[in-house]
Amino acid sequence: MKSYHLHVLSLACILLFSSGCARRNFFAKTPVIDQAHYQQLKTASPADVDSVTVMAGQHYKRTGFHNFFWGKHYREVWTTPVTVSVFDMKTAKGGLSIEKLGGGMQTTSLTLIDDSGFTYALRSLDKDPAGILPKFWRNTFVADVLRDQTSAINPYAAFVLPTMAEAAGIPHSKPELVYVLPSDTTFGEYSDRFQDRVFMIEEKYNDERTLTPMLGNAVDIASSKKMLKKRFGDDDHFIDQREFARARLFDLFINDWDRHEGQWEWAVYDDGNNKHYRAIPKDRDNTFFKFDDGVITWLFSRKWAIRKFETFGPEYRDVYALMMNASFIDQRALTELTAEDYQQIATELQTSLTDEVIERAIRQFPPKVYEHLGEETISILKSRRDLLPQAAHAFYLHLAENPLVIGTDTEERFEVERLNDEETAVKVIRLSDDQQVYHRVFKRSETKQITLHGLAEDDEFEVSGDVNKGIRVVIVGGRGEDEIKDKSSVKGWRRKTIVYDTKRGNEIEFGPETVDKTTSNVKVHAFDREGH
């Protein structure tokens, strides 16, 4: 985040020399187009009004001169008249009540609950990113710069995704577009935050109350934090990595670059012996993102600047940019799959995302929005679908470069065998029942370093094999009394096995290939499990 703030402030500095004072009131007074109708809505009740015609972001309308420097983005979409349903807390989903106020530093949201305990998220369509700035800048023109760049988001993208996600076999919510009347007092103490605004309401899959047939025989739903805690704490909890890879390739397809660990929930399945976690994506704010169509925004989307701000187009110009925000969860949840696995999944997605599916999905845009960009979006998606195998391979190569093989807080045996000059096999055996729980063959042409984390308890590590060339293997023993043996040999002056552990309490047999990095400092065991 520090790097991101630096880029933001740099962007603001450019504006300092190219613009005047900040706008006193950045956001439009009301999204309602007809001002006479708006006056009537101030005293109306949801029972009196079915729908309202709004502009989701009239304040993003700018001159051609402004757009030349700061990008046209989706300004035309934000200022397109759209007819939306009026939200009624008493009748929506059979009647809802407020569970808690949510939202991050940009989005206004509530968690709502129905009589059965099922939860829903009510999230503002528009954003206010000024909250990410230091307090000094929040009431300055810098905040207006950030607010203006919300126009790079397609406000209606989330509404077209369910059709494609369902075809691809990926769990999903079904958002609906609603408007809260300026007279609506059912939000109680939060009324001033929600009145006279446009929102999406969608299912919020966050615990066993929200299990649906879509999730099959799932027994619970866990957050990423809870899932990772269980995955690394117990030896019988596993991530369904193939299904997560499917979801991540779908992210590439729709150009959703913001998929950090907080953007996922996990359906829990219990087969009687082990628990498995299947990813449920949420918060699709940055789907179809369009940023680099202005002089300044083009500069700031370069690799040396805010690289992750990748623009949606017919080609995958920078796959790594779309991966950056999800690197933490990807490194922990995509460690098993091979290049062949990714190609197979990409082919399956191509088969499921037919022309008919894509066209039907994009038809879910509001009619006037479809007129503006429907055909263009369909064309781009078809191109990205056709190029998905190449994108999947690039995705795989980034992950394969420095993979993590992570144990648990119980006892495991890690077996590393240098098979030949190109291949190194890694196995993990669960010592509680001698069951192999991990196996992958890494290739030197793809992988620079394999890092093994034993975490806690008494783990065993053994490295073997006599080769001319090999991959660097890093062993981080973790807490407990570990047994580490390096019997391998790789020709050349640079040693290829590096051991990090405490000097005392472990049994270590160094070989000619070993670099001794043992220390008396217990911080050597540190591993970020949950994204702190």
TORVO-986742 format. One record per residue (C-alpha): residue in one letter; x, y, z. Coordinates in steps of 0.5 Angstrom, whole numbers, plus 2048, in hexadecimal, padded with zeros to 3 digits. Example, Ala and Ser with C-alpha at 12.3 -4.5 7.8 and 13.67 -1.06 7.14 Angstrom:
residues 2
@aa:A, x:819, y:7F7, z:810 .
@aa:S, x:81B, y:7FE, z:80E .
//
This chain:
residues 532
@aa:M, x:800, y:800, z:800 .
@aa:K, x:806, y:805, z:801 .
@aa:S, x:808, y:804, z:7FA .
@aa:Y, x:801, y:805, z:7F8 .
@aa:H, x:800, y:80C, z:7FC .
@aa:L, x:807, y:80E, z:7F9 .
@aa:H, x:804, y:80D, z:7F2 .
@aa:V, x:7FE, y:811, z:7F4 .
@aa:L, x:801, y:817, z:7F7 .
@aa:S, x:806, y:817, z:7F0 .
@aa:L, x:800, y:817, z:7EC .
@aa:A, x:7FD, y:81D, z:7F0 .
@aa:C, x:803, y:821, z:7F0 .
@aa:I, x:802, y:821, z:7E8 .
@aa:L, x:7FB, y:823, z:7E9 .
@aa:L, x:7FE, y:829, z:7EE .
@aa:F, x:802, y:82C, z:7E8 .
@aa:S, x:7FC, y:82B, z:7E3 .
@aa:S, x:7F6, y:82D, z:7E6 .
@aa:G, x:7F3, y:832, z:7EB .
@aa:C, x:7EF, y:831, z:7F1 .
@aa:A, x:7EB, y:82B, z:7F3 .
@aa:R, x:7E3, y:82B, z:7F2 .
@aa:R, x:7E0, y:82D, z:7F8 .
@aa:N, x:7DB, y:827, z:7F7 .
@aa:F, x:7DD, y:822, z:7F3 .
@aa:F, x:7D7, y:81D, z:7F3 .
@aa:A, x:7D1, y:81F, z:7F0 .
@aa:K, x:7CB, y:821, z:7F5 .
@aa:T, x:7C7, y:81B, z:7F2 .
@aa:P, x:7C7, y:816, z:7ED .
@aa:V, x:7C0, y:817, z:7EB .
@aa:I, x:7BF, y:81A, z:7E4 .
@aa:D, x:7B9, y:81D, z:7E5 .
@aa:Q, x:7B9, y:823, z:7EA .
@aa:A, x:7B2, y:824, z:7EB .
@aa:H, x:7B1, y:81C, z:7EC .
@aa:Y, x:7B6, y:81D, z:7F1 .
@aa:Q, x:7B3, y:822, z:7F5 .
@aa:Q, x:7AD, y:81D, z:7F5 .
@aa:L, x:7B1, y:817, z:7F7 .
@aa:K, x:7B3, y:81B, z:7FD .
@aa:T, x:7AC, y:819, z:801 .
@aa:A, x:7AB, y:813, z:7FD .
@aa:S, x:7AB, y:80C, z:800 .
@aa:P, x:7AD, y:806, z:7FC .
@aa:A, x:7A6, y:803, z:7FC .
@aa:D, x:7A5, y:809, z:7F7 .
@aa:V, x:7AB, y:809, z:7F3 .
@aa:D, x:7AD, y:803, z:7EF .
@aa:S, x:7B3, y:805, z:7EB .
@aa:V, x:7B7, y:80C, z:7EA .
@aa:T, x:7BB, y:80E, z:7E4 .
@aa:V, x:7C2, y:810, z:7E6 .
@aa:M, x:7C9, y:812, z:7E4 .
@aa:A, x:7CE, y:80D, z:7E8 .
@aa:G, x:7D4, y:813, z:7E8 .
@aa:Q, x:7D2, y:819, z:7E5 .
@aa:H, x:7D8, y:81C, z:7E8 .
@aa:Y, x:7DC, y:818, z:7E3 .
@aa:K, x:7DA, y:81C, z:7DD .
@aa:R, x:7E0, y:820, z:7DB .
@aa:T, x:7E3, y:824, z:7D5 .
@aa:G, x:7E7, y:821, z:7CF .
@aa:F, x:7ED, y:825, z:7D2 .
@aa:H, x:7EC, y:822, z:7D8 .
@aa:N, x:7EB, y:81B, z:7D5 .
@aa:F, x:7F1, y:81C, z:7D1 .
@aa:F, x:7F6, y:81C, z:7D7 .
@aa:W, x:7F2, y:818, z:7DC .
@aa:G, x:7EE, y:813, z:7D8 .
@aa:K, x:7E7, y:812, z:7D5 .
@aa:H, x:7E6, y:80C, z:7D9 .
@aa:Y, x:7DF, y:80A, z:7DA .
@aa:R, x:7DD, y:811, z:7DB .
@aa:E, x:7D7, y:810, z:7D6 .
@aa:V, x:7D5, y:80A, z:7D9 .
@aa:W, x:7D5, y:80D, z:7E0 .
@aa:T, x:7D0, y:813, z:7DD .
@aa:T, x:7CC, y:80E, z:7D9 .
@aa:P, x:7C4, y:80F, z:7DC .
@aa:V, x:7C3, y:808, z:7DF .
@aa:T, x:7BC, y:806, z:7E2 .
@aa:V, x:7BD, y:802, z:7E8 .
@aa:S, x:7B8, y:7FF, z:7EE .
@aa:V, x:7B7, y:803, z:7F4 .
@aa:F, x:7B9, y:7FF, z:7FA .
@aa:D, x:7B4, y:7FD, z:800 .
@aa:M, x:7B7, y:7FB, z:806 .
@aa:K, x:7B1, y:7F8, z:808 .
@aa:T, x:7AF, y:7F4, z:802 .
@aa:A, x:7B6, y:7F2, z:7FF .
@aa:K, x:7B8, y:7EB, z:7FF .
@aa:G, x:7B2, y:7EA, z:803 .
@aa:G, x:7B4, y:7EF, z:808 .
@aa:L, x:7BB, y:7F1, z:80B .
@aa:S, x:7BE, y:7F4, z:811 .
@aa:I, x:7C4, y:7F7, z:812 .
@aa:E, x:7CA, y:7F3, z:815 .
@aa:K, x:7D0, y:7F7, z:815 .
@aa:L, x:7D3, y:7FD, z:811 .
@aa:G, x:7D9, y:7FB, z:80C .
@aa:G, x:7DD, y:7FE, z:807 .
@aa:G, x:7E4, y:7FF, z:806 .
@aa:M, x:7E7, y:806, z:805 .
@aa:Q, x:7E4, y:807, z:7FE .
@aa:T, x:7DD, y:804, z:7FE .
@aa:T, x:7D7, y:805, z:803 .
@aa:S, x:7D3, y:7FE, z:804 .
@aa:L, x:7CF, y:7FB, z:809 .
@aa:T, x:7CE, y:7F3, z:80B .
@aa:L, x:7C7, y:7F2, z:80B .
@aa:I, x:7C3, y:7EC, z:80D .
@aa:D, x:7BD, y:7E8, z:80C .
@aa:D, x:7B8, y:7E4, z:810 .
@aa:S, x:7BC, y:7DE, z:80F .
@aa:G, x:7C2, y:7E1, z:811 .
@aa:F, x:7C5, y:7E1, z:809 .
@aa:T, x:7C9, y:7E7, z:809 .
@aa:Y, x:7CA, y:7EC, z:803 .
@aa:A, x:7CF, y:7F2, z:801 .
@aa:L, x:7CC, y:7F9, z:7FF .
@aa:R, x:7D2, y:7FC, z:7FC .
@aa:S, x:7D2, y:803, z:7F9 .
@aa:L, x:7D3, y:803, z:7F2 .
@aa:D, x:7D8, y:80A, z:7F2 .
@aa:K, x:7DE, y:80A, z:7F6 .
@aa:D, x:7E2, y:80F, z:7FA .
@aa:P, x:7E9, y:80D, z:7FA .
@aa:A, x:7EB, y:813, z:7FE .
@aa:G, x:7EB, y:80F, z:804 .
@aa:I, x:7F2, y:80C, z:802 .
@aa:L, x:7F6, y:813, z:802 .
@aa:P, x:7F9, y:815, z:808 .
@aa:K, x:7F4, y:81A, z:80C .
@aa:F, x:7F8, y:820, z:80A .
@aa:W, x:7F6, y:81F, z:802 .
@aa:R, x:7EF, y:81D, z:803 .
@aa:N, x:7EC, y:824, z:803 .
@aa:T, x:7F0, y:826, z:7FD .
@aa:F, x:7F1, y:825, z:7F5 .
@aa:V, x:7F4, y:81F, z:7F6 .
@aa:A, x:7EE, y:81B, z:7F9 .
@aa:D, x:7EA, y:81E, z:7F3 .
@aa:V, x:7F0, y:81B, z:7EE .
@aa:L, x:7EE, y:814, z:7F1 .
@aa:R, x:7E7, y:815, z:7F1 .
@aa:D, x:7E7, y:817, z:7EA .
@aa:Q, x:7EB, y:810, z:7E8 .
@aa:T, x:7E5, y:80C, z:7EB .
@aa:S, x:7E3, y:80D, z:7E4 .
@aa:A, x:7E7, y:808, z:7E2 .
@aa:I, x:7E3, y:803, z:7E5 .
@aa:N, x:7DD, y:800, z:7E1 .
@aa:P, x:7D7, y:801, z:7E6 .
@aa:Y, x:7D3, y:7FC, z:7E3 .
@aa:A, x:7D8, y:7F6, z:7E1 .
@aa:A, x:7D6, y:7F2, z:7E7 .
@aa:F, x:7CF, y:7F1, z:7E5 .
@aa:V, x:7D1, y:7ED, z:7DE .
@aa:L, x:7D6, y:7E8, z:7E2 .
@aa:P, x:7D1, y:7E3, z:7E5 .
@aa:T, x:7CF, y:7E0, z:7DE .
@aa:M, x:7D7, y:7DF, z:7DC .
@aa:A, x:7D9, y:7DD, z:7E3 .
@aa:E, x:7D3, y:7D8, z:7E3 .
@aa:A, x:7D5, y:7D5, z:7DD .
@aa:A, x:7DC, y:7D5, z:7DF .
@aa:G, x:7DA, y:7D1, z:7E5 .
@aa:I, x:7DC, y:7D6, z:7EA .
@aa:P, x:7D8, y:7D8, z:7F0 .
@aa:H, x:7D5, y:7DF, z:7F0 .
@aa:S, x:7D0, y:7E4, z:7F3 .
@aa:K, x:7CB, y:7E7, z:7EE .
@aa:P, x:7CB, y:7EF, z:7F0 .
@aa:E, x:7C5, y:7F3, z:7EF .
@aa:L, x:7C5, y:7FB, z:7ED .
@aa:V, x:7C1, y:7FF, z:7F2 .
@aa:Y, x:7C0, y:806, z:7F4 .
@aa:V, x:7BE, y:809, z:7FB .
@aa:L, x:7B9, y:80E, z:7FC .
@aa:P, x:7BB, y:815, z:7FF .
@aa:S, x:7B5, y:814, z:804 .
@aa:D, x:7B7, y:80D, z:806 .
@aa:T, x:7B8, y:80C, z:80E .
@aa:T, x:7B9, y:805, z:80E .
@aa:F, x:7C0, y:805, z:80F .
@aa:G, x:7C0, y:809, z:816 .
@aa:E, x:7C6, y:80C, z:818 .
@aa:Y, x:7C9, y:80A, z:811 .
@aa:S, x:7C4, y:80E, z:80D .
@aa:D, x:7C8, y:814, z:80B .
@aa:R, x:7CD, y:80F, z:808 .
@aa:F, x:7C8, y:80B, z:804 .
@aa:Q, x:7C3, y:810, z:802 .
@aa:D, x:7C2, y:812, z:7FB .
@aa:R, x:7C8, y:80E, z:7F8 .
@aa:V, x:7C8, y:808, z:7F3 .
@aa:F, x:7CB, y:801, z:7F6 .
@aa:M, x:7CB, y:7FA, z:7F4 .
@aa:I, x:7C8, y:7F4, z:7F9 .
@aa:E, x:7CB, y:7ED, z:7F8 .
@aa:E, x:7CC, y:7E7, z:7FC .
@aa:K, x:7D1, y:7E7, z:801 .
@aa:Y, x:7D4, y:7E0, z:802 .
@aa:N, x:7D7, y:7E1, z:809 .
@aa:D, x:7D5, y:7DB, z:80E .
@aa:E, x:7D1, y:7D5, z:80E .
@aa:R, x:7CB, y:7D9, z:80D .
@aa:T, x:7CC, y:7DA, z:806 .
@aa:L, x:7CD, y:7D3, z:803 .
@aa:T, x:7C9, y:7D2, z:7FD .
@aa:P, x:7C8, y:7CD, z:7F8 .
@aa:M, x:7CD, y:7D0, z:7F4 .
@aa:L, x:7D3, y:7CE, z:7F9 .
@aa:G, x:7D1, y:7C7, z:7F9 .
@aa:N, x:7D2, y:7C3, z:7FF .
@aa:A, x:7D6, y:7C9, z:802 .
@aa:V, x:7D5, y:7C9, z:80A .
@aa:D, x:7D8, y:7D0, z:80B .
@aa:I, x:7DB, y:7D6, z:808 .
@aa:A, x:7E1, y:7D9, z:80B .
@aa:S, x:7E5, y:7DF, z:80A .
@aa:S, x:7EC, y:7DF, z:807 .
@aa:K, x:7EF, y:7E1, z:80E .
@aa:K, x:7EB, y:7DB, z:811 .
@aa:M, x:7ED, y:7D6, z:80B .
@aa:L, x:7F4, y:7D8, z:80B .
@aa:K, x:7F5, y:7D7, z:813 .
@aa:K, x:7F2, y:7D0, z:812 .
@aa:R, x:7F6, y:7CE, z:80C .
@aa:F, x:7FC, y:7CF, z:810 .
@aa:G, x:7FA, y:7CD, z:816 .
@aa:D, x:7F7, y:7C6, z:815 .
@aa:D, x:7FA, y:7C1, z:810 .
@aa:D, x:7F3, y:7BF, z:80E .
@aa:H, x:7F1, y:7C6, z:80B .
@aa:F, x:7F2, y:7C7, z:803 .
@aa:I, x:7F1, y:7CC, z:7FE .
@aa:D, x:7ED, y:7CA, z:7F8 .
@aa:Q, x:7F3, y:7CD, z:7F3 .
@aa:R, x:7F0, y:7CB, z:7ED .
@aa:E, x:7E9, y:7CE, z:7EE .
@aa:F, x:7ED, y:7D4, z:7F1 .
@aa:A, x:7F1, y:7D4, z:7EA .
@aa:R, x:7EB, y:7D4, z:7E6 .
@aa:A, x:7E9, y:7DA, z:7EA .
@aa:R, x:7EF, y:7DE, z:7E9 .
@aa:L, x:7EF, y:7DD, z:7E2 .
@aa:F, x:7E8, y:7DF, z:7E1 .
@aa:D, x:7EB, y:7E5, z:7E5 .
@aa:L, x:7F0, y:7E6, z:7DF .
@aa:F, x:7EB, y:7E5, z:7DA .
@aa:I, x:7E6, y:7EB, z:7DD .
@aa:N, x:7ED, y:7EF, z:7DE .
@aa:D, x:7EB, y:7F0, z:7E6 .
@aa:W, x:7F2, y:7F2, z:7E9 .
@aa:D, x:7F0, y:7F3, z:7F0 .
@aa:R, x:7EF, y:7EC, z:7F3 .
@aa:H, x:7F3, y:7EC, z:7FA .
@aa:E, x:7F1, y:7E7, z:7FF .
@aa:G, x:7EC, y:7EB, z:802 .
@aa:Q, x:7E8, y:7EA, z:7FB .
@aa:W, x:7E6, y:7E3, z:7FC .
@aa:E, x:7E2, y:7DF, z:801 .
@aa:W, x:7E3, y:7D7, z:801 .
@aa:A, x:7DD, y:7D2, z:801 .
@aa:V, x:7DF, y:7CC, z:806 .
@aa:Y, x:7DE, y:7C5, z:804 .
@aa:D, x:7DF, y:7BF, z:809 .
@aa:D, x:7E1, y:7B8, z:806 .
@aa:G, x:7E1, y:7B5, z:80D .
@aa:N, x:7E9, y:7B5, z:80D .
@aa:N, x:7EB, y:7BB, z:80A .
@aa:K, x:7E8, y:7C2, z:809 .
@aa:H, x:7E8, y:7C6, z:802 .
@aa:Y, x:7E7, y:7CD, z:801 .
@aa:R, x:7E5, y:7D0, z:7FA .
@aa:A, x:7E5, y:7D7, z:7F8 .
@aa:I, x:7DF, y:7DC, z:7F8 .
@aa:P, x:7E1, y:7E3, z:7F4 .
@aa:K, x:7DE, y:7E9, z:7F7 .
@aa:D, x:7DF, y:7F1, z:7F6 .
@aa:R, x:7DF, y:7F1, z:7EE .
@aa:D, x:7E0, y:7F9, z:7EE .
@aa:N, x:7E6, y:7F9, z:7E9 .
@aa:T, x:7E4, y:7F4, z:7E4 .
@aa:F, x:7E5, y:7F7, z:7DD .
@aa:F, x:7E9, y:7FC, z:7E0 .
@aa:K, x:7EB, y:802, z:7DB .
@aa:F, x:7F1, y:807, z:7DD .
@aa:D, x:7F6, y:808, z:7D8 .
@aa:D, x:7F2, y:80C, z:7D3 .
@aa:G, x:7F5, y:813, z:7D5 .
@aa:V, x:7FC, y:816, z:7D5 .
@aa:I, x:7FD, y:816, z:7DC .
@aa:T, x:7F9, y:810, z:7DE .
@aa:W, x:7FD, y:80C, z:7D8 .
@aa:L, x:804, y:80E, z:7DB .
@aa:F, x:802, y:80C, z:7E2 .
@aa:S, x:7FF, y:805, z:7E0 .
@aa:R, x:806, y:803, z:7DD .
@aa:K, x:80A, y:7FE, z:7E1 .
@aa:W, x:80F, y:803, z:7E5 .
@aa:A, x:808, y:806, z:7E8 .
@aa:I, x:802, y:803, z:7E9 .
@aa:R, x:803, y:7FD, z:7E5 .
@aa:K, x:7FD, y:7F9, z:7E8 .
@aa:F, x:7F8, y:7FE, z:7E5 .
@aa:E, x:7F7, y:7FA, z:7DF .
@aa:T, x:7F2, y:7FC, z:7D9 .
@aa:F, x:7ED, y:7F7, z:7D7 .
@aa:G, x:7EE, y:7F6, z:7CF .
@aa:P, x:7EE, y:7F0, z:7CA .
@aa:E, x:7F5, y:7EE, z:7CC .
@aa:Y, x:7F9, y:7EC, z:7D3 .
@aa:R, x:7FE, y:7F1, z:7D2 .
@aa:D, x:801, y:7F0, z:7D9 .
@aa:V, x:7FE, y:7EA, z:7DD .
@aa:Y, x:803, y:7EC, z:7E3 .
@aa:A, x:7FF, y:7F2, z:7E4 .
@aa:L, x:7F9, y:7EF, z:7E5 .
@aa:M, x:7FC, y:7EA, z:7EA .
@aa:M, x:800, y:7EF, z:7EF .
@aa:N, x:7FA, y:7F0, z:7F4 .
@aa:A, x:7F9, y:7E9, z:7F4 .
@aa:S, x:800, y:7E7, z:7F5 .
@aa:F, x:7FF, y:7E5, z:7FD .
@aa:I, x:7F9, y:7E0, z:7FC .
@aa:D, x:7FC, y:7DE, z:7F5 .
@aa:Q, x:802, y:7DB, z:7F8 .
@aa:R, x:7FF, y:7D8, z:7FE .
@aa:A, x:7F9, y:7D5, z:7FA .
@aa:L, x:7FC, y:7D3, z:7F3 .
@aa:T, x:802, y:7CF, z:7F5 .
@aa:E, x:800, y:7C8, z:7F2 .
@aa:L, x:7FE, y:7C9, z:7EB .
@aa:T, x:803, y:7C8, z:7E5 .
@aa:A, x:803, y:7CB, z:7DE .
@aa:E, x:7FF, y:7C6, z:7DB .
@aa:D, x:7F9, y:7C7, z:7E0 .
@aa:Y, x:7F9, y:7CE, z:7DE .
@aa:Q, x:7F8, y:7CD, z:7D7 .
@aa:Q, x:7F3, y:7C8, z:7D9 .
@aa:I, x:7EF, y:7CD, z:7DD .
@aa:A, x:7F0, y:7D2, z:7D8 .
@aa:T, x:7ED, y:7CE, z:7D2 .
@aa:E, x:7E7, y:7CC, z:7D7 .
@aa:L, x:7E5, y:7D3, z:7D8 .
@aa:Q, x:7E6, y:7D4, z:7D0 .
@aa:T, x:7E1, y:7CF, z:7CF .
@aa:S, x:7DC, y:7D1, z:7D4 .
@aa:L, x:7DC, y:7D9, z:7D2 .
@aa:T, x:7D9, y:7D8, z:7CC .
@aa:D, x:7D7, y:7DE, z:7C7 .
@aa:E, x:7D0, y:7DD, z:7C9 .
@aa:V, x:7D2, y:7DD, z:7D1 .
@aa:I, x:7D6, y:7E4, z:7D0 .
@aa:E, x:7D1, y:7E7, z:7CC .
@aa:R, x:7CB, y:7E5, z:7D1 .
@aa:A, x:7CF, y:7E8, z:7D6 .
@aa:I, x:7D1, y:7EE, z:7D4 .
@aa:R, x:7C9, y:7EF, z:7D2 .
@aa:Q, x:7C8, y:7F0, z:7D9 .
@aa:F, x:7CB, y:7F7, z:7D9 .
@aa:P, x:7C6, y:7FC, z:7DA .
@aa:P, x:7C3, y:7FE, z:7D3 .
@aa:K, x:7C6, y:805, z:7D2 .
@aa:V, x:7CD, y:802, z:7D4 .
@aa:Y, x:7CD, y:7FC, z:7CF .
@aa:E, x:7CC, y:801, z:7CA .
@aa:H, x:7D2, y:805, z:7CC .
@aa:L, x:7D7, y:7FF, z:7CD .
@aa:G, x:7D3, y:7F8, z:7CC .
@aa:E, x:7D6, y:7F6, z:7C5 .
@aa:E, x:7DD, y:7F8, z:7C7 .
@aa:T, x:7DD, y:7F5, z:7CE .
@aa:I, x:7DB, y:7EE, z:7CA .
@aa:S, x:7E0, y:7EF, z:7C5 .
@aa:I, x:7E5, y:7F0, z:7CA .
@aa:L, x:7E3, y:7EA, z:7CF .
@aa:K, x:7E3, y:7E5, z:7C9 .
@aa:S, x:7EA, y:7E7, z:7C7 .
@aa:R, x:7EC, y:7E6, z:7CE .
@aa:R, x:7E9, y:7E0, z:7CE .
@aa:D, x:7ED, y:7DD, z:7C8 .
@aa:L, x:7F3, y:7E0, z:7CB .
@aa:L, x:7F2, y:7DD, z:7D2 .
@aa:P, x:7F7, y:7D7, z:7D1 .
@aa:Q, x:7FD, y:7DB, z:7D0 .
@aa:A, x:7FB, y:7E0, z:7D6 .
@aa:A, x:7FA, y:7D9, z:7DA .
@aa:H, x:801, y:7D7, z:7D8 .
@aa:A, x:804, y:7DE, z:7DA .
@aa:F, x:800, y:7DE, z:7E1 .
@aa:Y, x:803, y:7D7, z:7E2 .
@aa:L, x:80A, y:7D9, z:7E1 .
@aa:H, x:80A, y:7DF, z:7E6 .
@aa:L, x:807, y:7DA, z:7EB .
@aa:A, x:80C, y:7D5, z:7E9 .
@aa:E, x:812, y:7DA, z:7EA .
@aa:N, x:813, y:7DA, z:7F2 .
@aa:P, x:80E, y:7D5, z:7F5 .
@aa:L, x:80C, y:7D4, z:7FC .
@aa:V, x:80B, y:7CD, z:7FF .
@aa:I, x:808, y:7CE, z:805 .
@aa:G, x:807, y:7C9, z:80B .
@aa:T, x:802, y:7C9, z:811 .
@aa:D, x:803, y:7CA, z:819 .
@aa:T, x:803, y:7C2, z:819 .
@aa:E, x:808, y:7BD, z:817 .
@aa:E, x:80A, y:7BC, z:80F .
@aa:R, x:810, y:7B9, z:80B .
@aa:F, x:813, y:7BD, z:805 .
@aa:E, x:816, y:7B9, z:800 .
@aa:V, x:81A, y:7BD, z:7FB .
@aa:E, x:81D, y:7B9, z:7F5 .
@aa:R, x:821, y:7BC, z:7F0 .
@aa:L, x:81F, y:7B7, z:7EA .
@aa:N, x:824, y:7BA, z:7E5 .
@aa:D, x:826, y:7C1, z:7E2 .
@aa:E, x:820, y:7C3, z:7E0 .
@aa:E, x:81B, y:7C0, z:7E6 .
@aa:T, x:81A, y:7C0, z:7ED .
@aa:A, x:815, y:7BC, z:7F1 .
@aa:V, x:812, y:7BF, z:7F7 .
@aa:K, x:80D, y:7BA, z:7FC .
@aa:V, x:80A, y:7BC, z:802 .
@aa:I, x:808, y:7B6, z:807 .
@aa:R, x:803, y:7B7, z:80C .
@aa:L, x:806, y:7B3, z:812 .
@aa:S, x:800, y:7B2, z:816 .
@aa:D, x:7FE, y:7AD, z:811 .
@aa:D, x:804, y:7AD, z:80C .
@aa:Q, x:7FF, y:7AF, z:807 .
@aa:Q, x:802, y:7B3, z:801 .
@aa:V, x:7FF, y:7BA, z:801 .
@aa:Y, x:803, y:7BE, z:7FC .
@aa:H, x:807, y:7BC, z:7F5 .
@aa:R, x:80A, y:7C0, z:7F0 .
@aa:V, x:80F, y:7C0, z:7EB .
@aa:F, x:813, y:7C6, z:7EA .
@aa:K, x:817, y:7C8, z:7E4 .
@aa:R, x:81D, y:7CC, z:7E4 .
@aa:S, x:81B, y:7D0, z:7DD .
@aa:E, x:815, y:7D3, z:7E1 .
@aa:T, x:817, y:7D3, z:7E9 .
@aa:K, x:81D, y:7D7, z:7EC .
@aa:Q, x:81B, y:7D5, z:7F3 .
@aa:I, x:817, y:7D0, z:7F7 .
@aa:T, x:816, y:7D2, z:7FE .
@aa:L, x:813, y:7CD, z:803 .
@aa:H, x:810, y:7D0, z:80A .
@aa:G, x:80F, y:7CA, z:80F .
@aa:L, x:80C, y:7CF, z:814 .
@aa:A, x:80B, y:7CC, z:81B .
@aa:E, x:80C, y:7C5, z:81E .
@aa:D, x:812, y:7C0, z:81C .
@aa:D, x:812, y:7C0, z:815 .
@aa:E, x:817, y:7BC, z:811 .
@aa:F, x:81B, y:7BE, z:80A .
@aa:E, x:81F, y:7BA, z:806 .
@aa:V, x:822, y:7BD, z:7FF .
@aa:S, x:825, y:7B7, z:7FB .
@aa:G, x:828, y:7B7, z:7F3 .
@aa:D, x:82E, y:7B8, z:7F0 .
@aa:V, x:82E, y:7BC, z:7EA .
@aa:N, x:832, y:7C1, z:7E5 .
@aa:K, x:82D, y:7C7, z:7E6 .
@aa:G, x:827, y:7C8, z:7EB .
@aa:I, x:822, y:7CC, z:7EE .
@aa:R, x:823, y:7D0, z:7F4 .
@aa:V, x:820, y:7CD, z:7FA .
@aa:V, x:81F, y:7D1, z:801 .
@aa:I, x:81C, y:7CE, z:807 .
@aa:V, x:819, y:7D2, z:80D .
@aa:G, x:818, y:7CD, z:812 .
@aa:G, x:814, y:7D0, z:817 .
@aa:R, x:812, y:7CF, z:81E .
@aa:G, x:813, y:7C8, z:821 .
@aa:E, x:819, y:7C4, z:821 .
@aa:D, x:81B, y:7C2, z:819 .
@aa:E, x:81F, y:7BD, z:816 .
@aa:I, x:822, y:7C0, z:810 .
@aa:K, x:827, y:7BC, z:80B .
@aa:D, x:82A, y:7BE, z:805 .
@aa:K, x:82D, y:7B8, z:801 .
@aa:S, x:82C, y:7BC, z:7FA .
@aa:S, x:832, y:7BE, z:7F5 .
@aa:V, x:832, y:7C3, z:7F0 .
@aa:K, x:838, y:7C5, z:7EC .
@aa:G, x:83A, y:7CC, z:7EC .
@aa:W, x:83D, y:7D0, z:7F1 .
@aa:R, x:836, y:7D3, z:7F3 .
@aa:R, x:833, y:7CF, z:7F8 .
@aa:K, x:82C, y:7CD, z:7F7 .
@aa:T, x:829, y:7CC, z:7FE .
@aa:I, x:828, y:7D1, z:803 .
@aa:V, x:825, y:7CF, z:80A .
@aa:Y, x:822, y:7D4, z:80F .
@aa:D, x:821, y:7D2, z:816 .
@aa:T, x:823, y:7D3, z:81D .
@aa:K, x:82A, y:7D0, z:81F .
@aa:R, x:827, y:7CD, z:825 .
@aa:G, x:822, y:7C7, z:826 .
@aa:N, x:823, y:7C5, z:81F .
@aa:E, x:826, y:7BF, z:81B .
@aa:I, x:82A, y:7C1, z:815 .
@aa:E, x:82E, y:7BD, z:810 .
@aa:F, x:832, y:7C2, z:80C .
@aa:G, x:834, y:7C0, z:805 .
@aa:P, x:839, y:7C3, z:800 .
@aa:E, x:833, y:7C6, z:7FD .
@aa:T, x:830, y:7CA, z:803 .
@aa:V, x:831, y:7D1, z:805 .
@aa:D, x:830, y:7D2, z:80D .
@aa:K, x:82B, y:7D7, z:80F .
@aa:T, x:82A, y:7D5, z:816 .
@aa:T, x:829, y:7DA, z:81B .
@aa:S, x:828, y:7DB, z:822 .
@aa:N, x:822, y:7E0, z:820 .
@aa:V, x:81B, y:7DD, z:821 .
@aa:K, x:819, y:7E2, z:81B .
@aa:V, x:81C, y:7DD, z:816 .
@aa:H, x:815, y:7D9, z:817 .
@aa:A, x:811, y:7DF, z:815 .
@aa:F, x:80B, y:7DE, z:810 .
@aa:D, x:806, y:7E2, z:80E .
@aa:R, x:800, y:7DE, z:80E .
@aa:E, x:7FA, y:7E2, z:80D .
@aa:G, x:7FC, y:7E9, z:80A .
@aa:H, x:7FE, y:7ED, z:810 .
//
